[in-house]
Amino acid sequence: MKTLTRSLTKDKVLLALAAPLLAVAAAFVISSLVFLASGENPLRAYGIMADYGHYSDSQVWIINKAVPYYLSALAVAIGFRMNLFNIGVDGQYRLAAFAAAAVGGAIALPGALQIILLIVIAMLVGAVWAGIAGVLKTSRGVSEVITTIMLNAIAASVIGYFLQDGRLAIKDGNLLHTKFLPESSHFFSFPTDPKPVYGFVVIAALAGFVYWFVLNRTRFGFDLRAVGTSEPAAEASGVSVKRMVVISMLLSGAAAGLVGMPTLLNESFNYGTDFPAGIGFTGIAIALLGRNHPVGMAFGALLWAFLDRTGSRLEFEGYAQEIVGVIQGVIVLCVVIAYEIVRRYGLRAQQRKVGEELAAQARTNPGENDKAEATA
């Protein structure tokens, strides 16, 4: 039995390495075919991307862009671990950032207090907005997919109503935005050349650690994963499925509330009509790409930001604008398919090895099996 356990552990490690390698190889081949189909040389394109991504300003841009991507993926992953599809991260982070910007522009507290207040407000607003979907699912059986999509539209309408001159916004040329945050609201940055790296990368790393610790080292995380694996089994063990659904949506929304904070506190210092949108949907792809693991999602966010950055260079070099989006979609599909293929292969291999081990034991100790049958 010890030999079997060691063998299964070794196979598990090999399969864990095989899945990403298979995904990368498949994505490379398919992406190359896409370039060839468009009449372009794939090797030249990859060379341009690698060279442009190597520049120091590109590296800073990639890190700063990856921070909100990573936080968005964390928010989505919390729902995924419960088999909940929180498509509303986009509306949650935008409404949260707008509320924080409106409050921050109206008051001025001492540095740390102001920043903490704005982050707490953003997390609370995001949690409440996502919690609506959780309550509707548990009390009325409404799919969280439908409610979160609808809540995205409602959030955009609420922002549009208040983001007008004379209400909570001021007109600045062709833009409308909230009042600028006071100096005390500016989050720190790391002084790098040629541009600084957002200090919010520290908050993102801390959020990733908390996500991992809660899910893997606490009773709540065990209950959450149990409900995601089998609701009837979790219910039979005394876990309140409805309570876990609501709490998970609240936590997902709270994490979503952080998504807009790097832009608000490190870059724009207001919420305007040019505030970045669509990050919530990107988070879904990155969560799938990283397999809901905090480290995997970090690499996924950096890869996505890298493709965003180098894609603009490809467009400048005459490549089709949409080709980077195609590559991003190909990568996600290859990762999902590769992991599923490896998972099924590993399951069949494990079943076969267990069967062979039991058959070998039966041949080695036939008398013990006879006694067991007689006792039964």
For each residue, the residues with C-beta under 8 A, 3 or more apart:
1: 4 5 357
2: 5 6
3: 6 7 357
4: 1 7 8 353 354 357
5: 1 2 8 9
6: 2 3 9 10
7: 3 4 10 11 353
8: 4 5 11 12 350 353
9: 5 6 12 13
10: 6 7 13 14
11: 7 8 14 15 346 349 350 353
12: 8 9 15 16 346
13: 9 10 16 17
14: 10 11 17 18
15: 11 12 18 19 342 343 345 346
16: 12 13 19
17: 13 14 20 21
18: 14 15 21 22 342
19: 15 16 22 23 338 339 342 343
20: 17 23 24 335 338
21: 17 18 24 25
22: 18 19 25 26 338 341 342
23: 19 20 26 27 331 334 335 337 338 339
24: 20 21 27 28 334
25: 21 22 28 29
26: 22 23 29 30 334 337 338
27: 23 24 30 31 327 330 331 334 335
28: 24 25 31 32
29: 25 26 32 33
30: 26 27 33 34 330 334
31: 27 28 34 35 42 326 327 330 331
32: 28 29 35 36 42
33: 29 30 36 37
34: 30 31 37 38 323 326 327 330
35: 31 32 38 40 41 42 45 323
36: 32 33 39 40 42
37: 33 34
38: 34 35 319 320 323
39: 36
40: 35 36 44 45 319 323
41: 35 44 45
42: 31 32 35 36 45 46
43: 46 47
44: 40 41 47 48
45: 35 40 41 42 48 49 314 319
46: 42 43 49 50
47: 43 44 50 51
48: 44 45 51 52 310 313 314 317
49: 45 46 52 53 306 307 310 311 313 314
50: 46 47 53 54 310
51: 47 48 54 55
52: 48 49 55 58 309 310 313
53: 49 50 58 59 62 306 309 310
54: 50 51 58 59
55: 51 52 58 59
56: 59 60 192 193 194
57: 60 61 194 195
58: 52 53 54 55 61 62 309 310
59: 53 54 55 56 62 63
60: 56 57 63 64 192 194 195 196 197
61: 57 58 64 65 195 305 309
62: 53 58 59 65 66 302 305 306 309
63: 59 60 66 67 197 198 201 302 305
64: 60 61 67 197 198 201 262 266 267
65: 61 62 68 69 305 308 309
66: 62 63 69 70 298 301 302 304 305
67: 63 64 70 71 198 200 201 204 262 301
68: 65 71 72 93 259 260 262 263 276 279
69: 65 66 72 73 279 282 283 286 300 301 304 305
70: 66 67 73 74 204 208 286 297 298 301
71: 67 68 74 75 204 207 255 256 258 259 261 262 283
72: 68 69 75 76 89 93 256 259 279 280 282 283 286
73: 69 70 76 77 283 284 286 287 290 297 300 301
74: 70 71 77 78 207 208 211 255 283 287 294 297
75: 71 72 78 79 86 89 92 93 126 252 253 255 256 258 259 280 283
76: 72 73 79 80 86 89 252 280 283 284 286 287
77: 73 74 80 81 211 287 290 292 297
78: 74 75 81 82 86 211 248 251 252 255
79: 75 76 82 84 85 86 144 248 249 252
80: 76 77 83 84 85 228 287 292
81: 77 78 215 224 225 228 248 292
82: 78 79 224 227 228 244 245 248
83: 80 227 228
84: 79 80 144 245 248 249 252
85: 79 80 144 145 148
86: 75 76 78 79 89 130 133 144 148 249 252 253 256
87: 90 145 148 149 152 280 281 284
88: 91 92 129 130 133 147 148 149 151 152 155 253 256 280
89: 72 75 76 86 92 93 252 256 259 279 280 281 283 284
90: 87 93 94 152 277 278 279 280 281
91: 88 94 95 129 148 151 152 153 154 155 156 280
92: 75 88 89 95 96 125 126 129 130 151 155 253 256 257 259 280
93: 68 72 75 89 90 96 97 122 126 256 257 258 259 260 279 280
94: 90 91 97 98 155 156 159 260 275 277
95: 91 92 98 99 125 126 129 155 158 159
96: 92 93 99 100 121 122 123 125 126 129 256 257 259 260
97: 93 94 100 101 122 257 259 260 261 263 264 271 275
98: 94 95 101 102 159 162 163 178 271 275
99: 95 96 102 103 121 122 125
100: 96 97 103 104 118 119 121 122 125 260 261 264 271
101: 97 98 104 105 178 181 264 270 271
102: 98 99 105 106 162 168 178 271
103: 99 100 106 107 117 118 121
104: 100 101 107 114 117 118 181 182 185 264
105: 101 102 178 179 180 181 182 270
106: 102 103 179
107: 103 104 114
108: 114 182 184
109: 113 114 117 184
110: 113 114 184
111: 114 115 184
112: 115 116
113: 109 110 116 117
114: 104 107 108 109 110 111 117 118 182 184 185
115: 111 112 118 119 184 185 187 265
116: 112 113 119 120
117: 103 104 109 113 114 120 121
118: 100 103 104 114 115 121 122 181 185 261 264 265
119: 100 115 116 122 123 203 258 261
120: 116 117 123 124
121: 96 99 100 103 117 118 124 125
122: 93 96 97 99 100 118 119 125 126 257 258 260 261
123: 96 119 120 126 127 254 255 257 258
124: 120 121 127 128 254 257
125: 92 95 96 99 100 121 122 128 129 257
126: 75 92 93 95 96 122 123 129 130 253 254 255 256 257 258
127: 123 124 130 131 250 251 253 254 257
128: 124 125 131 132 253
129: 88 91 92 95 96 125 126 132 151 155 253
130: 86 88 92 126 127 133 134 148 249 250 252 253 254 256
131: 127 128 134 135 246 249 250 253
132: 128 129 135 136 147 151
133: 86 88 130 136 137 142 144 147 148 151 249
134: 130 131 137 138 144 245 246 247 248 249 250
135: 131 132 138 139 246
136: 132 133 139 140 142 144 147
137: 133 134 140 141 142 143 144 147 245 249
138: 134 135 242 245 246
139: 135 136
140: 136 137
141: 137
142: 133 136 137 146 147
143: 137 146 147
144: 79 84 85 86 133 134 136 137 147 148 249
145: 85 87 148 149
146: 142 143 149 150
147: 88 132 133 136 137 142 143 144 150 151
148: 85 86 87 88 91 130 133 144 145 151 152
149: 87 88 145 146 152 153
150: 146 147 153 154
151: 88 91 92 129 132 133 147 148 154 155
152: 87 88 90 91 148 149 155 156 280
153: 91 149 150 156 157
154: 91 150 151 157 158
155: 88 91 92 94 95 129 151 152 158 159
156: 91 94 152 153 159 160
157: 153 154 160 161
158: 95 154 155 161 162
159: 94 95 98 155 156 162 163 271
160: 156 157 163 164
161: 157 158 164 167
162: 98 102 158 159 167 168 169
163: 98 159 160 167 168 169 176 177 178 271 272 273
164: 160 161 167 168 169 176
165: 169 170 171 176
166:
167: 161 162 163 164
168: 102 162 163 164 178
169: 162 163 164 165 176 177 178 272
170: 165 176 177 178 179
171: 165 175 176
172: 175 176 177 272
173:
174:
175: 171 172 272 273 274
176: 163 164 165 169 170 171 172 272 273
177: 163 169 170 172 268 270 271 272 273 274
178: 98 101 102 105 163 168 169 170 270 271 272
179: 105 106 170 270
180: 105 269 270
181: 101 104 105 118 185 186 264 265 269 270
182: 104 105 108 114 185
183: 186
184: 108 109 110 111 114 115
185: 104 114 115 118 181 182 265 269
186: 181 183 265 266 269
187: 115 198 199 200 261 262 265 266
188: 199
189: 196 197 198 199 266
190: 196 197 198 199 201
191: 196
192: 56 60 195 196 197
193: 56
194: 56 57 60
195: 57 60 61 192
196: 60 189 190 191 192
197: 60 63 64 189 190 192 201
198: 63 64 67 187 189 190 201 262 266 267
199: 187 188 189 190 202 203 266
200: 67 187 203 204 261 262 265 266
201: 63 64 67 190 197 198 204 205 262
202: 199 205 206
203: 119 199 200 206 207 258 261
204: 67 70 71 200 201 207 208 258 262
205: 201 202 208 209
206: 202 203 209 210
207: 71 74 203 204 210 211 255 258
208: 70 74 204 205 211 212 294 295 297 298
209: 205 206 212 213 294
210: 206 207 213 214
211: 74 77 78 207 208 214 215 255 294
212: 208 209 215 216 217 294
213: 209 210 216 217 218 221
214: 210 211 217 218 220 221
215: 81 211 212 218 221 224 225
216: 212 213 221
217: 212 213 214 221
218: 213 214 215 221 222
219: 222 223
220: 214 223 224 247
221: 213 214 215 216 217 218 224 225
222: 218 219 225 226
223: 219 220 226 227 234 239 244
224: 81 82 215 220 221 227 228 244 248
225: 81 215 221 222 228 229
226: 222 223 229 230 233 234 237 239
227: 82 83 223 224 230 231 234 239 241 244 245
228: 80 81 82 83 224 225
229: 225 226 233 234
230: 226 227 233 234
231: 227 234 235 241
232: 235 236
233: 226 229 230 236 237
234: 223 226 227 229 230 231 237 239 241 244
235: 231 232 238 239 240 241
236: 232 233
237: 226 233 234
238: 235
239: 223 226 227 234 235 244
240: 235 243 244
241: 227 231 234 235 244 245
242: 138 245 246
243: 240 246 247
244: 82 223 224 227 234 239 240 241 247 248
245: 82 84 134 137 138 227 241 242 248 249
246: 131 134 135 138 242 243 249 250
247: 134 220 243 244 250 251
248: 78 79 81 82 84 134 224 244 245 251 252
249: 79 84 86 130 131 133 134 137 144 245 246 252 253
250: 127 130 131 134 246 247 253 254
251: 78 127 247 248 254 255
252: 75 76 78 79 84 86 89 130 248 249 255 256
253: 75 86 88 92 126 127 128 129 130 131 249 250 256 257
254: 123 124 126 127 130 250 251 257 258
255: 71 74 75 78 123 126 207 211 251 252 258 259
256: 71 72 75 86 88 89 92 93 96 126 130 252 253 259 280
257: 92 93 96 97 122 123 124 125 126 127 253 254 260 261
258: 71 75 93 119 122 123 126 203 204 207 254 255 261
259: 68 71 72 75 89 92 93 96 97 255 256 279 280 283
260: 68 93 94 96 97 100 122 257 263 264 271 275 276 279
261: 71 97 100 118 119 122 187 200 203 257 258 264 265
262: 64 67 68 71 187 198 200 201 204 265 266 267
263: 68 97 260 266 267 268 275 276
264: 97 100 101 104 118 181 260 261 267 268 269 270 271
265: 115 118 181 185 186 187 200 261 262 269
266: 64 186 187 189 198 199 200 262 263
267: 64 198 262 263 264
268: 177 263 264 271 272 274 275
269: 180 181 185 186 264 265
270: 101 105 177 178 179 180 181 264
271: 97 98 100 101 102 159 163 177 178 260 264 268 275
272: 163 169 172 175 176 177 178 268 275
273: 163 175 176 177
274: 175 177 268
275: 94 97 98 260 263 268 271 272
276: 68 260 263 279
277: 90 94
278: 90 281 282
279: 68 69 72 89 90 93 259 260 276 282 283
280: 72 75 76 87 88 89 90 91 92 93 152 256 259 283 284
281: 87 89 90 278 284 285
282: 69 72 278 279 285 286 304
283: 69 71 72 73 74 75 76 89 259 279 280 286 287
284: 73 76 87 89 280 281 287 288
285: 281 282 288 289 300 304 328 329 332
286: 69 70 72 73 76 282 283 289 290 297 300 301 304
287: 73 74 76 77 80 283 284 290 292 297 300
288: 284 285 291 332 335 336
289: 285 286 296 297 300 303 304 331 332 335
290: 73 77 286 287 293 294 295 296 297 298 299 300 301
291: 288 296 335 339
292: 77 80 81 287 296 297
293: 290 296 297
294: 74 208 209 211 212 290 297 298
295: 208 290 298 299
296: 289 290 291 292 293 299 300
297: 70 73 74 77 208 286 287 289 290 292 293 294 300 301
298: 66 70 208 290 294 295 301 302
299: 290 295 296 302 303
300: 69 73 285 286 287 289 290 296 297 303 304
301: 66 67 69 70 73 286 290 297 298 304 305
302: 62 63 66 298 299 305 306
303: 289 299 300 306 307 331
304: 66 69 282 285 286 289 300 301 307 308 328
305: 61 62 63 65 66 69 301 302 308 309
306: 49 53 62 302 303 309 310
307: 49 303 304 310 311 324 327 328
308: 65 304 305 311 312 324
309: 52 53 58 61 62 65 305 306 312 313
310: 48 49 50 52 53 58 306 307 313 314 324
311: 49 307 308 314 315 323 324 325
312: 308 309 315 316
313: 48 49 52 309 310 316 317
314: 45 48 49 310 311 317 319 323 324
315: 311 312 318 319 320 321
316: 312 313
317: 48 313 314
318: 315
319: 38 40 45 314 315 323
320: 38 315 323
321: 315 324
322: 325 326
323: 34 35 38 40 311 314 319 320 326 327
324: 307 308 310 311 314 321 327 328
325: 311 322 328 329
326: 31 34 322 323 329 330
327: 27 31 34 307 323 324 330 331
328: 285 304 307 324 325 331 332
329: 285 325 326 332 333
330: 27 30 31 34 326 327 333 334
331: 23 27 31 289 303 327 328 334 335
332: 285 288 289 328 329 335 336
333: 329 330 336 337
334: 23 24 26 27 30 330 331 337 338
335: 20 23 27 288 289 291 331 332 338 339
336: 288 332 333 339 340
337: 23 26 333 334 340 341
338: 19 20 22 23 26 334 335 341 342
339: 19 23 291 335 336 342 343
340: 336 337 343 344
341: 22 337 338 344 345
342: 15 18 19 22 338 339 345 346
343: 15 19 339 340 346 347
344: 340 341 347 348
345: 15 341 342 348 349
346: 11 12 15 342 343 349 350
347: 343 344 350 351
348: 344 345 351 352
349: 11 345 346 352 353
350: 8 11 346 347 353 354
351: 347 348 354 355
352: 348 349 355 356
353: 4 7 8 11 349 350 356 357
354: 4 350 351 357 358
355: 351 352 358 359
356: 352 353 359 360
357: 1 3 4 353 354 360 361
358: 354 355 361 362
359: 355 356 362 363
360: 356 357 363 364
361: 357 358 364 365
362: 358 359 365 366 369
363: 359 360 366
364: 360 361
365: 361 362 368 369
366: 362 363 369 370
367: 370 371
368: 365 371 372
369: 362 365 366 372 373
370: 366 367 373 374
371: 367 368 374 375
372: 368 369 375 376
373: 369 370 376
374: 370 371
375: 371 372
376: 372 373
